[in-house]
Amino acid sequence: MKYKYLLGVFFFVIVTGCGTMAYQPQEYPLRDDLIAPLAVTGDVQFNNVQASKEQAIVYSYAGSKLASNYHDITQVMVEQARKELGKHTKTKTPGAAKKIDISVNYLLSIYKIMHWNSEIRFTAKLGNGEVIDKRVTHGSGVLLQDLNGCIAEAVIELFKDEKVRAYISGK
């Protein structure tokens, strides 16, 4: 199985040769046990506040590059955060509406020997004015899983943050 991935990567590099290819970020599904149940008070709205649609290189190795933009990457994170909030809301009580503005500012995957390591950096601004900056890493034997998995890992870390958990619970 591992050899199939390596063979696929080899052909990917050979076929693409030099040049930049588009990377379209996609949700990487998370197991249910990766986010603890959430207590939510009021409705929570996640917003993509990353305005930049400038090309950003998210992977570069041996003449091959993948590029996207931080607006699209942030949008995937926002949509996954909405979905995971819905899946993991244990209790919901009425209360004031809340918002969390998210902006991904960095995503890069680096090839290591037979695997990739990625890093994502994002900012979450809570409606109460608190600003949370996070740096999250991820690793995988498959490049696209590494990039998409890093975005998903950022969602996990967002919901692990005690300030975020307190804010959405109304405490």
C-alpha positions as CSV (number, residue, x, y, z in Angstrom):
1,M,0.0,0.0,0.0
2,K,2.8,2.4,0.9
3,Y,4.5,1.7,-2.4
4,K,1.3,2.7,-4.3
5,Y,1.6,6.1,-2.7
6,L,5.2,6.4,-3.4
7,L,4.7,5.4,-7.0
8,G,1.8,7.9,-7.3
9,V,4.0,10.7,-5.9
10,F,6.8,9.7,-8.3
11,F,4.5,9.9,-11.3
12,F,3.0,13.2,-9.9
13,V,6.5,14.7,-9.9
14,I,7.4,13.3,-13.3
15,V,4.2,14.4,-15.0
16,T,4.2,17.9,-13.5
17,G,7.9,18.5,-13.9
18,C,8.6,22.1,-13.4
19,G,5.7,24.5,-12.8
20,T,3.0,25.4,-10.4
21,M,-0.2,23.5,-10.1
22,A,-3.4,24.6,-8.4
23,Y,-4.1,23.2,-5.0
24,Q,-7.8,23.3,-4.1
25,P,-8.1,22.8,-0.4
26,Q,-10.8,20.3,0.7
27,E,-12.2,19.1,4.0
28,Y,-10.4,16.2,5.5
29,P,-13.0,14.3,7.6
30,L,-12.3,13.9,11.3
31,R,-13.1,11.0,13.6
32,D,-15.8,11.9,16.1
33,D,-13.5,11.3,19.1
34,L,-11.0,14.1,18.1
35,I,-13.2,17.0,19.4
36,A,-14.6,16.9,22.9
37,P,-18.3,17.5,23.3
38,L,-19.2,21.2,23.4
39,A,-21.6,23.2,25.5
40,V,-23.0,26.1,23.4
41,T,-25.0,29.1,24.5
42,G,-26.6,31.0,21.6
43,D,-25.8,30.7,17.9
44,V,-22.2,30.7,16.9
45,Q,-21.2,32.1,13.5
46,F,-17.8,31.5,11.9
47,N,-16.6,34.1,9.4
48,N,-13.8,34.0,6.8
49,V,-12.1,37.4,7.3
50,Q,-9.0,36.6,5.2
51,A,-9.3,39.0,2.3
52,S,-6.2,37.9,0.4
53,K,-6.8,36.0,-2.8
54,E,-3.1,36.4,-3.9
55,Q,-1.4,33.2,-4.9
56,A,0.4,31.4,-2.0
57,I,2.8,28.5,-2.6
58,V,1.8,25.8,-0.2
59,Y,4.3,23.2,-1.4
60,S,7.5,23.3,-3.4
61,Y,10.0,20.5,-4.1
62,A,12.1,19.2,-7.0
63,G,10.6,21.7,-9.4
64,S,7.0,21.0,-8.5
65,K,4.8,23.6,-6.7
66,L,1.3,23.7,-5.5
67,A,-0.4,27.0,-5.0
68,S,-3.7,28.2,-3.6
69,N,-4.7,31.4,-1.7
70,Y,-5.3,32.0,2.0
71,H,-8.9,33.1,1.4
72,D,-9.9,29.7,0.0
73,I,-7.9,27.8,2.7
74,T,-9.6,29.9,5.4
75,Q,-13.0,29.1,3.8
76,V,-12.4,25.3,4.1
77,M,-11.4,25.8,7.8
78,V,-14.5,27.9,8.5
79,E,-16.8,25.4,6.8
80,Q,-15.3,22.5,8.7
81,A,-15.5,24.5,12.0
82,R,-19.2,25.0,11.4
83,K,-19.7,21.3,10.6
84,E,-17.7,20.1,13.6
85,L,-19.6,22.5,15.9
86,G,-22.8,21.0,14.8
87,K,-21.5,17.4,15.3
88,H,-20.1,18.1,18.7
89,T,-22.6,20.3,20.4
90,K,-23.6,18.3,23.5
91,T,-25.9,20.9,25.0
92,K,-27.3,24.1,23.5
93,T,-29.0,26.8,25.5
94,P,-30.5,30.1,24.4
95,G,-28.3,33.1,24.6
96,A,-26.6,35.9,22.8
97,A,-25.2,35.2,19.3
98,K,-21.5,34.8,19.1
99,K,-19.0,35.2,16.2
100,I,-15.6,33.9,15.5
101,D,-13.6,35.5,12.7
102,I,-10.9,33.3,11.2
103,S,-8.0,34.1,9.0
104,V,-5.4,31.6,7.8
105,N,-2.1,33.4,7.3
106,Y,0.3,30.6,6.4
107,L,0.2,27.0,5.1
108,L,3.2,25.1,3.9
109,S,4.1,21.4,3.5
110,I,7.7,20.3,3.4
111,Y,8.9,17.0,2.0
112,K,11.0,14.9,4.4
113,I,12.2,11.4,3.7
114,M,9.1,9.5,2.5
115,H,6.6,11.8,4.2
116,W,5.4,15.4,4.4
117,N,5.2,17.8,7.3
118,S,3.0,20.8,7.2
119,E,2.4,23.9,9.3
120,I,-0.6,26.2,9.4
121,R,-0.9,29.5,11.2
122,F,-4.2,31.1,11.8
123,T,-5.9,33.9,13.9
124,A,-9.3,33.5,15.5
125,K,-10.9,36.7,16.8
126,L,-13.7,36.1,19.2
127,G,-16.7,38.4,19.4
128,N,-15.6,39.5,22.9
129,G,-12.5,41.0,21.4
130,E,-10.0,38.2,22.4
131,V,-7.5,37.3,19.6
132,I,-6.1,33.8,19.5
133,D,-3.1,33.1,17.3
134,K,-2.3,29.4,16.7
135,R,0.5,27.5,14.9
136,V,-0.4,23.8,14.2
137,T,1.7,21.1,12.6
138,H,0.7,17.9,10.8
139,G,2.4,15.0,9.0
140,S,1.4,12.4,6.5
141,G,2.7,10.0,3.9
142,V,0.5,11.6,1.3
143,L,0.9,15.2,0.2
144,L,-2.7,16.3,-0.3
145,Q,-3.7,14.5,2.9
146,D,-0.9,16.4,4.7
147,L,-2.2,19.8,3.5
148,N,-5.9,19.1,4.0
149,G,-5.2,17.2,7.2
150,C,-3.3,20.3,8.5
151,I,-6.4,22.4,8.0
152,A,-8.5,19.8,9.8
153,E,-5.9,19.7,12.6
154,A,-6.3,23.5,13.0
155,V,-10.1,23.0,13.5
156,I,-9.3,20.5,16.3
157,E,-6.9,22.9,17.9
158,L,-9.5,25.7,17.7
159,F,-12.0,23.7,19.6
160,K,-9.4,22.6,22.2
161,D,-8.6,26.1,23.1
162,E,-10.1,26.9,26.5
163,K,-10.8,30.6,25.5
164,V,-12.9,29.4,22.6
165,R,-14.7,26.7,24.6
166,A,-15.5,29.3,27.3
167,Y,-16.7,31.9,24.8
168,I,-19.1,29.6,22.9
169,S,-20.4,28.2,26.2
170,G,-21.2,31.7,27.5
171,K,-18.9,31.6,30.5
